[in-house]
Amino acid sequence: MHPLKSKDLSINEREQLDERAAILEFDAGWPRVIAESEAGRAIARQRWLRDQDGHGGWILPPSITGHLEPG
């Protein structure tokens, strides 16, 4: 899967990932693992674009940055 882990996604982003992956899997015939990876890349790109437009910040999830909060 893409570096974005399920725990790093909002509920809305998780639904988007599942929908995009299902479309790629069934309509394009891609294996589920690859479909999920590409859907994760699309969500990461959406986050980046939101930051470029000034509509909120692009926050890297802790699984990528390695900065995990104790607890």
N, C-alpha and C positions, 0 to 999 in steps of 0.2 A: 504494500500500500504506500501511498505518498507519505512523506514525513508528517503530514497532519494526522494525528491520531484521533480516534473517535472521541476520546475524553477532551480534546482540545477544540471540538466543534460545538457551536451552539445547536440548539434543537433544530432551528431552521436550516442551518448549514448541513446538519446530518441528514435531514429530509432531502435537501437538494442533492447531496452526494448519492444517496440511495436511488433517487429518481434518475439522475444522470447515468449512474452505473447500470441501472436496469435497461435504460434505452440503449446504451452502447453494447450491453451484453446480448439483448434480444434482437434489436434491429440491425446492429452491425456484426453480430456474431462473435464479439470479442470474449475471451475468457474473463470470468468475473474479477480475478485479481488485477488484470490490466485495466478493465473498465473502472474499477474503484480507484486505481492509481491515477488515471486520467481525470476522473471526476474530482479527485482531491487537488490535482494541479489546477483545475478550473476554479475551484473555491479559493485557493491560495492567490490566484491571479485576480479574482474579484476583490479580495482583501487589499491587495496591492493597489489596484485601480481606485478603490475608495479612498485610500490614503493620498494618491496623486491628485484627486479631485478636491481634497480638503474636507471630505465627509467622514470624519472619524479617523482614527489612527490605525495603522496596520500593526497589529501586535503579534509578534512571533510567539507561538505557544511554548511552554516550558520544556516540552519534549525535544524541541529544536535548539533552544538557547542553552539548555542545561541548567538554568537558574530555577531550581525548584524551591518553593517556600517550605520551611519546616512545618511539620504538622501532620 
